[in-house]
Amino acid sequence: MIQDIFIRKFKQALQHKKLKISVVGLGYVGLPLAVEFAKKGFAVLGIDLDKDRLSRIKRKVSYITDVATADLRKLIANGKFKASCDFSLLKDSDVIIICVPTPLKRKYSPDISFIIAAVRQIKKNLRAGQLVILESTTYPGTTEEVILPLLESGGLKCGEDFYLAFSPERIDPGNKHYPVHKIPKVVGGIGKEAGDLAACLYQKIVSYVVPVSSARVAETVKLLENTFRIVNIGLIDEMAMMAHKMNIDIWEVISAASTKPFGFMPFYPGPGVGGHCIPKDPLYLYWKARKFGFNSRFIKLASEIIAYMPEYVVSRLTDILNKNKIRLRKWSPPGLKPGVPKGGILKPPLSPPLRAGFASGVVSRILVIGVAYKKDVKDLRKSPALDIIEILQKKKIAVSYYDPLIPYLKLNHINLQSINLTAQGLSRFDCVVIATDHTCVDYGFILKNAKFIFDLRNVYGKVKNKKIFRL
């Protein structure tokens, strides 16, 4: 009886948009989700501990590609969206959605510490009548085995006092064809009622909801989606390396194979895989499977192949330059021992010794075009371009980069600024490596002025030119 009253009141409040929704974690998943609910007329609270994010929201400036600043300003102005670092405000919410990061501790070990930290704060403020939903990608069983006991340890009982569900995020940052409201939502609950309530909620912002039998199934859905991608990307990367050995154009092969109307889906080789999901999510499944005594060889092998791609790129780059009688040479400015400046860093503008080193031809110069992990997105997470830069720096090679979306790099051992793309500047580099194919880059200008180009993204398509080399 109590459950029926709860569900009826929840659905009535949902229908009249009286539910108060909180989103914990305002990153590339949480902020677009919060904004989408606010656009539909719900009062939304965003919770985040990142001072920079909160400061930008206070200034009504979006820091996420998929959220327009104009939309954010409008929603803040009309009171539909606000942000805070105060978890105690969750007591006033009817729905709490968790969208925090889930990185890796080590190569094959999940780190759900952000989830646990968020849930502990939620437990302190949990009250009867709330629906809690996890969206963070994680291994099968997390919702039931980790979150459920934590929340119930506060004294409330799931299925009676509160409800708990899992709905995997499926956001593709920068994809204008599939924003949040156009992506079907998979939902699985701890109990049928929780799944039904979560499905009803998401139906208010998406056109299609896919209910599944449990949270464990919903967790596995997301991992299957990204495992499918990593396995196929690993396969095509290996095919690209194989085709190069056989002197076969892999891009032509893919293009021809894509004409088959069934049984084939094109994937494309590249310098590696970046972003938060693809490099990490399948390894969550790999880790969990091992707990059941199952070794997923596909996941491990695909992950290893993709992780090797930046090294492969540098190896191919070396071969390209050698064949054109250009040897990758270390930086050795006059009066100094061979090597690089302190920290292995080359900063523009060039110092007089470095300019002299360039002029005397004692150093190889490589320009990397695009350092974001994918085209047209201002996002550096696990970008393979950064791995390529680091490998070149370790080899004491003078490397610069150009990315109109990323004005500077200050992370790990990299401390660089995006150069100005000029005809004279391009002509000074021994090779230009196109790592990320932003649409705003003038590739015709690069082709006209560069000595050699190593095209990792096939931006030049079928253009025939002796100075273009493809992955």
C-alpha positions in Angstrom: 0.0 0.0 0.0 2.8 2.4 1.0 4.6 1.6 -2.2 1.5 2.2 -4.3 1.0 5.6 -2.7 4.6 6.5 -3.3 4.5 5.5 -7.0 1.2 7.3 -7.6 2.5 10.5 -6.0 5.8 10.3 -7.9 4.1 9.9 -11.2 1.6 12.7 -10.5 4.4 15.1 -9.6 6.3 14.0 -12.7 3.3 14.6 -14.9 2.9 18.2 -13.5 6.7 18.8 -13.5 6.8 19.3 -9.8 9.6 16.8 -9.2 12.9 18.4 -8.0 15.8 16.8 -9.8 19.5 16.8 -8.6 22.4 15.8 -10.8 25.6 15.0 -8.9 28.6 15.6 -11.2 28.4 18.4 -13.8 30.9 17.1 -16.4 30.3 16.2 -20.1 27.4 13.9 -19.0 25.9 15.6 -16.0 25.6 19.2 -17.3 23.9 18.3 -20.6 21.5 16.0 -18.7 20.7 18.7 -16.1 20.1 21.3 -18.8 17.8 18.9 -20.7 15.6 18.4 -17.7 15.6 22.1 -16.9 14.6 22.8 -20.5 11.6 20.6 -20.0 10.4 22.7 -17.1 11.8 20.8 -14.1 13.7 22.5 -11.2 17.2 21.1 -11.4 20.1 21.4 -8.9 23.6 20.5 -10.0 26.1 19.4 -7.4 29.8 19.5 -8.1 33.0 20.1 -6.0 35.0 21.6 -8.9 35.3 25.3 -8.1 36.1 26.2 -11.7 32.9 24.6 -12.9 30.8 26.3 -10.2 32.5 29.6 -11.0 31.7 29.3 -14.7 28.1 28.4 -14.0 27.9 31.4 -11.6 29.1 33.6 -14.5 26.6 31.8 -16.7 29.3 30.5 -19.1 29.2 26.9 -20.4 32.3 24.8 -20.4 30.8 21.9 -22.2 30.6 21.7 -26.0 27.1 20.3 -26.0 25.7 23.0 -23.8 25.1 26.4 -25.3 26.0 29.4 -23.1 22.8 31.1 -24.2 20.7 28.1 -23.0 22.6 28.0 -19.7 22.0 31.7 -19.1 18.3 31.4 -19.8 17.8 28.5 -17.4 19.7 30.2 -14.6 17.8 33.4 -15.2 14.4 31.7 -15.0 15.4 29.7 -11.9 15.2 26.3 -13.5 18.8 25.5 -13.0 21.3 26.2 -10.2 24.5 24.7 -9.0 26.2 24.2 -5.6 28.8 22.2 -3.8 26.4 21.7 -0.8 25.2 18.0 -0.7 22.7 18.8 2.1 20.5 20.4 -0.5 19.8 16.9 -1.8 17.2 16.5 1.0 14.8 18.6 -1.0 15.2 16.5 -4.2 12.8 13.9 -5.4 15.3 12.4 -7.9 19.1 12.2 -7.5 21.1 11.2 -10.6 24.8 10.3 -10.2 27.1 11.3 -13.1 30.7 11.1 -11.7 33.9 9.9 -13.3 34.9 6.2 -13.2 38.6 6.0 -14.2 41.1 3.1 -13.9 43.4 2.7 -10.9 45.8 0.7 -13.0 45.6 -0.7 -16.5 43.0 -3.4 -15.7 41.6 -2.2 -12.3 38.4 -0.1 -12.0 38.3 3.0 -9.7 34.8 3.6 -8.4 36.0 5.9 -5.6 34.1 8.8 -7.1 30.9 6.8 -7.1 31.4 5.7 -3.5 32.2 9.2 -2.3 29.1 10.6 -4.0 26.9 7.8 -2.6 28.2 8.4 1.0 27.2 12.0 0.7 23.8 11.0 -0.7 23.2 8.6 2.1 23.7 11.4 4.7 20.9 13.3 3.0 18.7 10.4 1.8 15.0 10.6 2.8 12.0 8.5 2.1 10.3 9.1 -1.2 13.5 9.6 -3.4 14.6 7.9 -6.6 18.4 7.5 -7.0 19.8 6.7 -10.4 23.4 5.9 -11.3 24.6 6.9 -14.8 28.3 6.5 -14.4 29.7 3.7 -16.5 30.8 0.8 -14.2 31.2 -2.9 -14.0 28.1 -5.2 -13.7 26.9 -5.5 -10.2 28.0 -2.1 -8.9 24.5 -0.7 -8.3 23.3 -3.8 -6.5 26.5 -4.8 -4.7 28.0 -1.5 -3.8 25.5 1.4 -3.9 22.5 -0.5 -2.5 24.2 -1.6 0.7 25.7 1.8 1.2 22.4 3.6 0.9 20.5 1.0 3.1 23.1 1.4 5.8 21.5 4.7 6.7 18.4 2.8 7.8 16.1 3.3 4.8 15.1 0.3 2.8 15.2 0.1 -1.0 11.8 -0.7 -2.6 10.0 0.6 0.4 11.5 4.0 1.4 13.5 4.8 -1.7 14.1 3.4 -5.2 17.4 2.7 -7.0 18.1 2.2 -10.7 20.9 2.3 -13.3 20.7 4.1 -16.7 24.0 4.2 -18.7 25.0 7.5 -20.1 25.3 7.3 -23.9 26.4 10.9 -24.7 28.8 11.3 -27.6 30.5 14.7 -27.0 30.3 17.0 -30.0 27.8 14.9 -31.9 25.3 17.4 -33.2 23.2 14.6 -34.8 22.5 12.9 -31.6 22.1 15.3 -28.6 20.8 14.0 -25.3 17.2 14.0 -26.2 17.7 12.0 -29.4 19.6 9.1 -27.7 17.4 6.2 -26.5 17.8 5.6 -22.8 18.3 2.1 -21.3 17.0 1.7 -17.8 17.3 -1.2 -15.3 16.2 -1.0 -11.6 16.7 -2.8 -8.4 13.2 -4.2 -8.6 10.6 -3.6 -11.3 9.1 -0.6 -9.6 12.4 1.3 -9.6 12.9 0.5 -13.3 9.4 1.7 -14.1 9.9 5.0 -12.2 13.2 5.7 -13.9 11.7 4.9 -17.3 8.8 7.3 -16.6 11.3 10.0 -15.6 13.5 9.7 -18.7 10.5 9.6 -21.0 10.1 13.3 -20.2 13.4 14.2 -22.0 14.0 11.4 -24.6 11.8 10.0 -27.3 12.5 6.3 -26.6 13.2 4.4 -23.4 14.4 0.8 -23.3 13.5 -1.0 -20.1 15.6 -4.0 -19.1 15.1 -6.6 -16.4 17.7 -5.4 -13.9 20.4 -2.8 -13.1 23.0 -5.5 -13.8 21.8 -5.9 -17.4 21.7 -2.2 -17.9 25.3 -1.9 -16.6 26.4 -4.6 -19.1 24.6 -2.9 -22.0 26.9 0.1 -21.9 30.0 -2.1 -21.6 28.9 -4.2 -24.6 28.4 -1.1 -26.7 31.9 0.2 -26.0 33.5 -3.3 -26.1 32.0 -3.7 -29.6 33.8 -0.4 -30.6 37.2 -1.2 -29.0 37.3 -4.6 -30.6 36.5 -3.3 -34.0 38.8 -0.4 -33.7 41.6 -2.7 -32.6 40.8 -5.0 -35.6 41.0 -2.1 -38.1 44.2 -0.7 -36.6 45.8 -4.1 -36.9 44.5 -4.4 -40.5 46.0 -1.0 -41.2 49.4 -2.1 -40.0 49.1 -5.3 -42.0 48.0 -3.5 -45.1 51.0 -1.2 -44.9 53.3 -4.1 -44.8 51.6 -5.5 -48.0 51.7 -2.1 -49.7 47.8 -1.9 -49.8 45.8 1.2 -49.1 43.6 0.4 -46.2 41.4 3.4 -46.8 40.6 2.2 -50.3 39.9 -1.2 -48.8 37.4 0.2 -46.2 35.7 2.3 -48.8 35.1 -0.6 -51.1 34.0 -2.9 -48.3 31.5 -0.3 -47.2 29.5 -0.7 -50.4 28.2 -4.1 -49.1 24.7 -3.3 -47.9 24.7 -6.0 -45.1 27.2 -7.8 -42.9 29.8 -5.0 -42.7 30.1 -1.8 -40.6 33.0 0.5 -41.4 35.5 1.4 -38.7 38.6 3.5 -39.4 42.2 3.3 -38.2 43.8 6.1 -36.2 46.6 7.0 -33.8 44.8 5.5 -30.9 41.6 6.0 -28.9 40.8 8.8 -26.5 38.0 10.1 -24.4 36.6 8.8 -21.1 34.7 5.7 -22.4 36.4 3.6 -25.1 39.9 3.2 -23.6 38.4 2.4 -20.2 34.9 0.9 -20.2 35.7 -2.5 -21.8 38.4 -3.0 -19.2 35.8 -2.7 -16.4 34.1 -5.7 -18.1 37.4 -7.5 -18.5 38.1 -7.0 -14.7 34.7 -8.2 -13.6 34.8 -11.2 -15.9 38.1 -12.3 -14.3 36.3 -12.4 -10.9 34.2 -15.1 -12.4 37.2 -17.0 -13.8 36.7 -15.8 -17.3 39.5 -14.3 -19.4 38.2 -12.0 -22.2 41.0 -12.3 -24.7 39.3 -10.0 -27.3 39.1 -7.1 -24.9 42.7 -7.4 -23.7 44.1 -7.9 -27.2 42.1 -5.0 -28.7 43.2 -2.7 -25.8 46.8 -3.6 -26.3 46.7 -3.0 -30.1 45.1 0.4 -29.6 47.6 1.3 -26.8 50.5 0.6 -29.2 49.3 2.9 -32.0 51.1 6.1 -30.8 54.4 4.1 -30.8 53.5 2.7 -34.3 52.8 6.2 -35.5 56.3 7.4 -34.4 57.9 4.3 -35.9 56.1 5.0 -39.3 57.1 8.7 -39.0 60.8 7.7 -38.6 60.5 5.5 -41.7 58.9 8.3 -43.7 61.6 10.7 -42.9 64.4 8.2 -43.4 63.1 7.3 -46.9 63.2 11.0 -47.7 66.7 11.3 -46.4 65.7 13.1 -43.3 66.9 11.6 -40.0 65.1 12.2 -36.7 67.8 14.3 -35.0 68.0 15.4 -31.4 68.0 19.0 -30.5 71.5 20.2 -29.8 71.7 24.0 -29.6 75.2 25.7 -29.8 77.1 25.6 -26.6 74.9 23.0 -24.9 75.2 19.2 -24.6 72.8 17.2 -26.9 69.3 17.1 -25.3 66.4 19.4 -24.7 65.7 22.3 -22.3 65.0 21.4 -18.7 61.9 19.2 -18.5 62.1 18.3 -22.2 60.0 21.4 -23.1 60.1 23.5 -26.2 58.2 26.7 -25.7 57.4 29.4 -28.3 58.7 31.9 -28.9 62.0 30.3 -29.7 65.0 31.3 -27.7 68.1 32.6 -29.6 70.0 29.3 -29.1 67.1 27.3 -30.4 66.7 29.5 -33.4 70.3 29.0 -34.1 69.9 25.3 -33.7 67.0 25.3 -36.2 69.1 27.5 -38.6 72.0 25.1 -38.5 69.8 22.1 -39.2 70.8 20.1 -36.2 67.3 19.3 -35.1 64.3 17.5 -36.6 61.1 19.5 -36.4 57.7 17.8 -36.2 54.4 19.6 -36.2 51.3 17.8 -34.8 48.0 19.1 -36.1 45.2 18.6 -33.6 45.7 17.4 -30.0 42.0 16.9 -28.9 41.0 13.3 -28.7 38.4 13.7 -31.4 37.5 16.2 -34.1 35.7 19.5 -33.3 35.7 18.8 -29.5 37.7 20.8 -27.0 38.6 17.7 -24.9 42.1 16.2 -24.2 41.1 13.2 -22.2 43.4 10.3 -23.1 44.1 11.9 -26.4 46.6 9.7 -28.5 48.1 12.9 -29.9 49.5 13.7 -26.4 51.1 10.2 -26.4 52.7 10.9 -29.7 54.0 14.3 -28.5 55.4 12.7 -25.3 57.1 9.9 -27.3 58.7 12.5 -29.6 59.9 14.6 -26.7 61.4 11.6 -25.0 63.4 11.0 -28.2 64.6 14.6 -27.9 62.8 15.7 -31.1 61.6 19.3 -31.4 57.8 19.0 -31.6 55.2 21.7 -31.8 51.5 21.6 -32.3 48.6 23.5 -33.8 45.0 23.1 -32.6 42.6 26.0 -32.9 40.5 24.6 -30.0 43.4 24.0 -27.6 45.5 27.2 -27.2 48.0 25.6 -24.7 49.0 22.3 -23.2 50.1 22.1 -19.6 49.8 18.5 -18.4 52.1 15.7 -17.6 55.4 16.6 -19.0 54.0 18.7 -21.9 54.1 22.5 -21.7 53.5 23.9 -25.1 51.4 26.6 -26.9 49.6 26.2 -30.2 51.6 27.8 -32.9 50.4 30.2 -35.6 49.9 28.4 -38.9 51.8 30.4 -41.5 53.4 29.4 -44.8 56.9 30.2 -43.6 56.3 28.3 -40.3 55.0 25.2 -42.0 58.0 25.1 -44.4 60.4 24.8 -41.5 59.0 21.5 -40.2 60.3 18.3 -41.6 56.9 16.7 -41.3 53.4 17.6 -40.4 51.4 14.8 -38.5 47.6 15.2 -38.7 46.5 13.5 -35.5 43.0 15.1 -35.1 41.0 16.2 -38.1 39.2 19.3 -36.9 36.9 20.7 -39.7 38.1 24.3 -39.1 41.7 23.6 -40.2 42.7 24.6 -43.7 44.2 21.4 -45.0 44.7 22.8 -48.4 47.0 25.5 -47.0 49.0 22.8 -45.1 49.4 20.7 -48.2 50.6 23.7 -50.2 53.3 24.7 -47.7 54.4 21.5 -45.8 57.4 19.4 -46.8 55.8 16.1 -45.9 52.5 15.1 -44.3 51.7 12.0 -42.3 47.9 11.9 -42.5 46.5 9.7 -39.7 42.9 10.6 -40.4 42.7 10.4 -44.2 41.7 14.0 -44.5 43.1 14.1 -48.0 41.0 11.2 -49.2 42.0 10.3 -52.7 44.3 13.2 -53.3 47.5 12.0 -55.0 50.6 13.8 -53.8 54.1 12.4 -53.2 54.4 14.3 -49.9 51.3 12.8 -48.4 51.7 9.5 -46.4 48.7 7.8 -44.9 48.4 5.6 -41.9 
